[in-house]
């Protein structure tokens, strides 16, 4: 997809540096994690100046993991409690509120 397009590419150490290069006109396009990129644009007041295209380049999922070898007391119970709270935060709409705060 992107790699097959034979584009000249530049790597940046983080999204802020890449968006700074985009703002300065040093690059024509910058691909970033949606949530992080939108939060930086909002924080810098650039949401009206830089166009965000809501087309996923890649969809990947992040997982919160717990080590089976952990000696943390009651690790299985902690895992269940975290899972329950993640479900609650999604079902209550709180997750969307937090995400939207940074968009």
VMD Tcl script that builds the backbone (N, CA, C; Angstrom):
set m [mol new atoms 309]
animate dup $m
set s [atomselect $m all]
$s set {name element resname resid chain x y z} {
  {N N UNK 1 A 0.833 -1.178 0.000}
  {CA C UNK 1 A 0.000 0.000 0.000}
  {C C UNK 1 A 0.881 1.247 0.000}
  {N N UNK 2 A 1.134 1.823 1.166}
  {CA C UNK 2 A 1.958 3.023 1.226}
  {C C UNK 2 A 3.362 2.733 0.722}
  {N N UNK 3 A 3.935 1.627 1.173}
  {CA C UNK 3 A 5.297 1.284 0.755}
  {C C UNK 3 A 5.386 1.045 -0.743}
  {N N UNK 4 A 4.328 0.522 -1.333}
  {CA C UNK 4 A 4.314 0.248 -2.768}
  {C C UNK 4 A 4.153 1.516 -3.600}
  {N N UNK 5 A 3.826 2.630 -2.976}
  {CA C UNK 5 A 3.598 3.878 -3.700}
  {C C UNK 5 A 4.893 4.550 -4.138}
  {N N UNK 6 A 6.032 4.052 -3.667}
  {CA C UNK 6 A 7.340 4.587 -4.038}
  {C C UNK 6 A 7.453 6.077 -3.726}
  {N N UNK 7 A 7.076 6.452 -2.518}
  {CA C UNK 7 A 7.148 7.837 -2.061}
  {C C UNK 7 A 8.465 8.090 -1.349}
  {N N UNK 8 A 8.913 9.321 -1.392}
  {CA C UNK 8 A 10.046 9.711 -0.558}
  {C C UNK 8 A 9.523 9.825 0.863}
  {N N UNK 9 A 10.201 9.206 1.805}
  {CA C UNK 9 A 9.726 9.221 3.178}
  {C C UNK 9 A 10.777 9.773 4.129}
  {N N UNK 10 A 10.284 10.345 5.205}
  {CA C UNK 10 A 11.121 10.860 6.288}
  {C C UNK 10 A 10.544 10.317 7.578}
  {N N UNK 11 A 11.396 9.858 8.464}
  {CA C UNK 11 A 10.933 9.384 9.763}
  {C C UNK 11 A 11.191 10.458 10.808}
  {N N UNK 12 A 10.264 10.593 11.728}
  {CA C UNK 12 A 10.395 11.557 12.820}
  {C C UNK 12 A 10.386 10.803 14.146}
  {N N UNK 13 A 11.002 11.397 15.148}
  {CA C UNK 13 A 11.115 10.727 16.442}
  {C C UNK 13 A 9.772 10.608 17.159}
  {N N UNK 14 A 8.824 11.470 16.825}
  {CA C UNK 14 A 7.504 11.394 17.432}
  {C C UNK 14 A 6.508 12.159 16.563}
  {N N UNK 15 A 5.242 12.023 16.896}
  {CA C UNK 15 A 4.185 12.668 16.114}
  {C C UNK 15 A 4.289 14.185 16.136}
  {N N UNK 16 A 4.699 14.754 17.263}
  {CA C UNK 16 A 4.801 16.211 17.374}
  {C C UNK 16 A 5.796 16.759 16.352}
  {N N UNK 17 A 6.937 16.100 16.203}
  {CA C UNK 17 A 7.957 16.557 15.241}
  {C C UNK 17 A 7.442 16.417 13.809}
  {N N UNK 18 A 6.738 15.336 13.539}
  {CA C UNK 18 A 6.192 15.134 12.197}
  {C C UNK 18 A 5.125 16.161 11.854}
  {N N UNK 19 A 4.257 16.467 12.807}
  {CA C UNK 19 A 3.222 17.470 12.568}
  {C C UNK 19 A 3.826 18.868 12.469}
  {N N UNK 20 A 4.918 19.098 13.180}
  {CA C UNK 20 A 5.632 20.379 13.068}
  {C C UNK 20 A 6.188 20.539 11.654}
  {N N UNK 21 A 6.742 19.461 11.099}
  {CA C UNK 21 A 7.252 19.502 9.723}
  {C C UNK 21 A 6.116 19.736 8.734}
  {N N UNK 22 A 4.966 19.139 8.986}
  {CA C UNK 22 A 3.802 19.349 8.131}
  {C C UNK 22 A 3.340 20.800 8.208}
  {N N UNK 23 A 3.293 21.339 9.402}
  {CA C UNK 23 A 2.885 22.731 9.607}
  {C C UNK 23 A 3.809 23.692 8.862}
  {N N UNK 24 A 5.102 23.405 8.866}
  {CA C UNK 24 A 6.096 24.270 8.215}
  {C C UNK 24 A 6.158 24.060 6.701}
  {N N UNK 25 A 5.418 23.065 6.193}
  {CA C UNK 25 A 5.429 22.801 4.759}
  {C C UNK 25 A 6.630 21.988 4.307}
  {N N UNK 26 A 7.320 21.369 5.252}
  {CA C UNK 26 A 8.489 20.557 4.912}
  {C C UNK 26 A 8.102 19.202 4.334}
  {N N UNK 27 A 6.873 18.773 4.626}
  {CA C UNK 27 A 6.334 17.528 4.080}
  {C C UNK 27 A 4.908 17.793 3.623}
  {N N UNK 28 A 4.417 16.960 2.724}
  {CA C UNK 28 A 3.063 17.111 2.198}
  {C C UNK 28 A 2.034 16.269 2.944}
  {N N UNK 29 A 2.521 15.290 3.677}
  {CA C UNK 29 A 1.635 14.337 4.325}
  {C C UNK 29 A 2.353 13.794 5.549}
  {N N UNK 30 A 1.596 13.580 6.614}
  {CA C UNK 30 A 2.164 12.936 7.792}
  {C C UNK 30 A 1.160 11.932 8.318}
  {N N UNK 31 A 1.609 10.715 8.509}
  {CA C UNK 31 A 0.752 9.647 9.016}
  {C C UNK 31 A 1.041 9.476 10.503}
  {N N UNK 32 A -0.017 9.497 11.301}
  {CA C UNK 32 A 0.155 9.405 12.753}
  {C C UNK 32 A -0.952 8.555 13.359}
  {N N UNK 33 A -0.734 8.139 14.570}
  {CA C UNK 33 A -1.787 7.517 15.350}
  {C C UNK 33 A -2.906 8.548 15.482}
  {N N UNK 34 A -4.127 8.141 15.206}
  {CA C UNK 34 A -5.253 9.080 15.187}
  {C C UNK 34 A -5.388 9.870 16.476}
  {N N UNK 35 A -5.465 9.166 17.591}
  {CA C UNK 35 A -5.711 9.835 18.867}
  {C C UNK 35 A -4.572 10.778 19.235}
  {N N UNK 36 A -3.352 10.325 19.045}
  {CA C UNK 36 A -2.191 11.155 19.388}
  {C C UNK 36 A -2.108 12.362 18.453}
  {N N UNK 37 A -2.260 12.121 17.165}
  {CA C UNK 37 A -2.181 13.212 16.194}
  {C C UNK 37 A -3.233 14.283 16.419}
  {N N UNK 38 A -4.470 13.871 16.657}
  {CA C UNK 38 A -5.541 14.841 16.884}
  {C C UNK 38 A -5.329 15.622 18.177}
  {N N UNK 39 A -4.812 14.950 19.201}
  {CA C UNK 39 A -4.550 15.642 20.466}
  {C C UNK 39 A -3.468 16.707 20.273}
  {N N UNK 40 A -2.438 16.404 19.516}
  {CA C UNK 40 A -1.365 17.376 19.261}
  {C C UNK 40 A -1.903 18.547 18.449}
  {N N UNK 41 A -2.695 18.257 17.429}
  {CA C UNK 41 A -3.275 19.340 16.623}
  {C C UNK 41 A -4.133 20.256 17.482}
  {N N UNK 42 A -4.948 19.664 18.341}
  {CA C UNK 42 A -5.808 20.460 19.212}
  {C C UNK 42 A -4.975 21.281 20.180}
  {N N UNK 43 A -3.982 20.649 20.791}
  {CA C UNK 43 A -3.131 21.326 21.771}
  {C C UNK 43 A -2.395 22.517 21.159}
  {N N UNK 44 A -1.989 22.384 19.908}
  {CA C UNK 44 A -1.241 23.453 19.237}
  {C C UNK 44 A -2.137 24.412 18.450}
  {N N UNK 45 A -3.439 24.211 18.523}
  {CA C UNK 45 A -4.365 25.095 17.828}
  {C C UNK 45 A -4.304 24.958 16.316}
  {N N UNK 46 A -3.973 23.779 15.834}
  {CA C UNK 46 A -3.802 23.569 14.395}
  {C C UNK 46 A -4.948 22.796 13.749}
  {N N UNK 47 A -5.968 22.478 14.531}
  {CA C UNK 47 A -7.067 21.662 14.024}
  {C C UNK 47 A -7.758 22.284 12.811}
  {N N UNK 48 A -7.753 23.597 12.727}
  {CA C UNK 48 A -8.398 24.283 11.601}
  {C C UNK 48 A -7.448 24.471 10.418}
  {N N UNK 49 A -6.153 24.242 10.621}
  {CA C UNK 49 A -5.157 24.521 9.583}
  {C C UNK 49 A -4.629 23.272 8.891}
  {N N UNK 50 A -4.709 22.141 9.563}
  {CA C UNK 50 A -4.213 20.890 8.992}
  {C C UNK 50 A -5.401 19.966 8.793}
  {N N UNK 51 A -5.526 19.447 7.608}
  {CA C UNK 51 A -6.638 18.574 7.257}
  {C C UNK 51 A -6.351 17.167 7.761}
  {N N UNK 52 A -7.312 16.616 8.470}
  {CA C UNK 52 A -7.236 15.245 8.978}
  {C C UNK 52 A -8.115 14.372 8.092}
  {N N UNK 53 A -7.541 13.320 7.563}
  {CA C UNK 53 A -8.292 12.386 6.730}
  {C C UNK 53 A -8.515 11.116 7.534}
  {N N UNK 54 A -9.767 10.792 7.762}
  {CA C UNK 54 A -10.134 9.663 8.624}
  {C C UNK 54 A -10.177 8.356 7.842}
  {N N UNK 55 A -9.063 8.019 7.210}
  {CA C UNK 55 A -8.948 6.760 6.476}
  {C C UNK 55 A -7.815 5.954 7.096}
  {N N UNK 56 A -8.130 4.831 7.708}
  {CA C UNK 56 A -7.075 4.054 8.351}
  {C C UNK 56 A -6.047 3.543 7.355}
  {N N UNK 57 A -4.793 3.681 7.713}
  {CA C UNK 57 A -3.706 3.113 6.921}
  {C C UNK 57 A -3.508 1.665 7.362}
  {N N UNK 58 A -3.604 1.450 8.650}
  {CA C UNK 58 A -3.428 0.134 9.242}
  {C C UNK 58 A -4.279 0.083 10.507}
  {N N UNK 59 A -4.935 -1.014 10.711}
  {CA C UNK 59 A -5.707 -1.185 11.929}
  {C C UNK 59 A -5.007 -2.240 12.768}
  {N N UNK 60 A -4.594 -1.845 13.933}
  {CA C UNK 60 A -3.987 -2.810 14.841}
  {C C UNK 60 A -4.564 -2.564 16.226}
  {N N UNK 61 A -4.487 -3.550 17.029}
  {CA C UNK 61 A -5.079 -3.461 18.346}
  {C C UNK 61 A -3.982 -3.517 19.405}
  {N N UNK 62 A -4.196 -2.794 20.460}
  {CA C UNK 62 A -3.275 -2.815 21.585}
  {C C UNK 62 A -3.887 -3.674 22.674}
  {N N UNK 63 A -3.051 -4.400 23.358}
  {CA C UNK 63 A -3.538 -5.291 24.398}
  {C C UNK 63 A -2.866 -4.960 25.715}
  {N N UNK 64 A -3.642 -4.965 26.745}
  {CA C UNK 64 A -3.129 -4.821 28.094}
  {C C UNK 64 A -2.842 -6.233 28.579}
  {N N UNK 65 A -1.609 -6.482 28.967}
  {CA C UNK 65 A -1.238 -7.850 29.322}
  {C C UNK 65 A -0.826 -7.973 30.781}
  {N N UNK 66 A -0.996 -9.158 31.284}
  {CA C UNK 66 A -0.579 -9.508 32.631}
  {C C UNK 66 A 0.308 -10.743 32.522}
  {N N UNK 67 A 1.425 -10.738 33.191}
  {CA C UNK 67 A 2.354 -11.856 33.137}
  {C C UNK 67 A 1.853 -13.018 33.998}
  {N N UNK 68 A 1.852 -14.199 33.411}
  {CA C UNK 68 A 1.490 -15.392 34.168}
  {C C UNK 68 A 2.528 -15.676 35.251}
  {N N UNK 69 A 3.738 -15.175 35.061}
  {CA C UNK 69 A 4.822 -15.418 36.013}
  {C C UNK 69 A 4.932 -14.332 37.077}
  {N N UNK 70 A 3.987 -13.402 37.077}
  {CA C UNK 70 A 4.038 -12.313 38.040}
  {C C UNK 70 A 3.860 -12.833 39.461}
  {N N UNK 71 A 4.574 -12.212 40.388}
  {CA C UNK 71 A 4.379 -12.576 41.791}
  {C C UNK 71 A 3.509 -11.533 42.501}
  {N N UNK 72 A 2.859 -10.679 41.692}
  {CA C UNK 72 A 1.952 -9.685 42.263}
  {C C UNK 72 A 0.799 -10.417 42.947}
  {N N UNK 73 A 0.441 -10.037 44.151}
  {CA C UNK 73 A -0.637 -10.744 44.858}
  {C C UNK 73 A -1.968 -10.652 44.113}
  {N N UNK 74 A -2.631 -11.756 43.983}
  {CA C UNK 74 A -3.973 -11.821 43.366}
  {C C UNK 74 A -4.001 -11.268 41.942}
  {N N UNK 75 A -3.012 -11.615 41.138}
  {CA C UNK 75 A -2.925 -11.089 39.770}
  {C C UNK 75 A -4.166 -11.453 38.949}
  {N N UNK 76 A -4.712 -12.634 39.155}
  {CA C UNK 76 A -5.904 -13.054 38.402}
  {C C UNK 76 A -7.102 -12.164 38.750}
  {N N UNK 77 A -7.223 -11.819 40.008}
  {CA C UNK 77 A -8.316 -10.942 40.433}
  {C C UNK 77 A -8.133 -9.533 39.880}
  {N N UNK 78 A -6.890 -9.079 39.858}
  {CA C UNK 78 A -6.598 -7.758 39.288}
  {C C UNK 78 A -6.974 -7.733 37.812}
  {N N UNK 79 A -6.620 -8.785 37.092}
  {CA C UNK 79 A -6.954 -8.864 35.668}
  {C C UNK 79 A -8.468 -8.797 35.464}
  {N N UNK 80 A -9.216 -9.523 36.268}
  {CA C UNK 80 A -10.679 -9.510 36.157}
  {C C UNK 80 A -11.241 -8.122 36.464}
  {N N UNK 81 A -10.673 -7.468 37.465}
  {CA C UNK 81 A -11.148 -6.128 37.841}
  {C C UNK 81 A -10.866 -5.124 36.730}
  {N N UNK 82 A -9.684 -5.200 36.130}
  {CA C UNK 82 A -9.338 -4.301 35.031}
  {C C UNK 82 A -10.263 -4.552 33.838}
  {N N UNK 83 A -10.462 -5.817 33.492}
  {CA C UNK 83 A -11.372 -6.154 32.388}
  {C C UNK 83 A -12.769 -5.588 32.632}
  {N N UNK 84 A -13.256 -5.742 33.853}
  {CA C UNK 84 A -14.597 -5.251 34.201}
  {C C UNK 84 A -14.677 -3.734 34.041}
  {N N UNK 85 A -13.658 -3.029 34.524}
  {CA C UNK 85 A -13.666 -1.563 34.432}
  {C C UNK 85 A -13.544 -1.090 32.990}
  {N N UNK 86 A -12.766 -1.789 32.170}
  {CA C UNK 86 A -12.673 -1.420 30.750}
  {C C UNK 86 A -14.026 -1.581 30.064}
  {N N UNK 87 A -14.713 -2.655 30.379}
  {CA C UNK 87 A -16.064 -2.847 29.827}
  {C C UNK 87 A -16.993 -1.741 30.310}
  {N N UNK 88 A -16.941 -1.430 31.605}
  {CA C UNK 88 A -17.792 -0.375 32.156}
  {C C UNK 88 A -17.536 0.977 31.501}
  {N N UNK 89 A -16.267 1.320 31.311}
  {CA C UNK 89 A -15.929 2.630 30.744}
  {C C UNK 89 A -16.413 2.743 29.292}
  {N N UNK 90 A -16.391 1.625 28.563}
  {CA C UNK 90 A -16.918 1.642 27.193}
  {C C UNK 90 A -18.434 1.731 27.191}
  {N N UNK 91 A -19.074 0.899 27.993}
  {CA C UNK 91 A -20.543 0.859 28.010}
  {C C UNK 91 A -21.157 2.150 28.533}
  {N N UNK 92 A -20.493 2.825 29.440}
  {CA C UNK 92 A -21.040 4.053 30.024}
  {C C UNK 92 A -20.870 5.268 29.117}
  {N N UNK 93 A -20.030 5.131 28.085}
  {CA C UNK 93 A -19.757 6.267 27.216}
  {C C UNK 93 A -18.585 7.115 27.698}
  {N N UNK 94 A -18.025 6.781 28.847}
  {CA C UNK 94 A -16.905 7.546 29.409}
  {C C UNK 94 A -15.681 7.476 28.504}
  {N N UNK 95 A -15.435 6.326 27.888}
  {CA C UNK 95 A -14.306 6.190 26.967}
  {C C UNK 95 A -14.426 7.208 25.834}
  {N N UNK 96 A -15.614 7.308 25.249}
  {CA C UNK 96 A -15.834 8.252 24.156}
  {C C UNK 96 A -15.613 9.695 24.608}
  {N N UNK 97 A -16.046 10.010 25.832}
  {CA C UNK 97 A -15.844 11.365 26.366}
  {C C UNK 97 A -14.352 11.678 26.508}
  {N N UNK 98 A -13.600 10.720 27.024}
  {CA C UNK 98 A -12.153 10.921 27.191}
  {C C UNK 98 A -11.496 11.082 25.824}
  {N N UNK 99 A -11.830 10.198 24.883}
  {CA C UNK 99 A -11.250 10.272 23.534}
  {C C UNK 99 A -11.598 11.593 22.864}
  {N N UNK 100 A -12.859 11.996 22.960}
  {CA C UNK 100 A -13.305 13.224 22.311}
  {C C UNK 100 A -12.658 14.471 22.907}
  {N N UNK 101 A -12.279 14.393 24.170}
  {CA C UNK 101 A -11.606 15.524 24.829}
  {C C UNK 101 A -10.305 15.885 24.102}
  {N N UNK 102 A -9.654 14.899 23.513}
  {CA C UNK 102 A -8.366 15.119 22.861}
  {C C UNK 102 A -8.478 15.247 21.350}
  {N N UNK 103 A -9.670 15.192 20.823}
  {CA C UNK 103 A -9.869 15.317 19.363}
  {C C UNK 103 A -10.113 16.745 18.981}
}
mol reanalyze $m
mol bondsrecalc $m
mol representation Tube
mol addrep $m
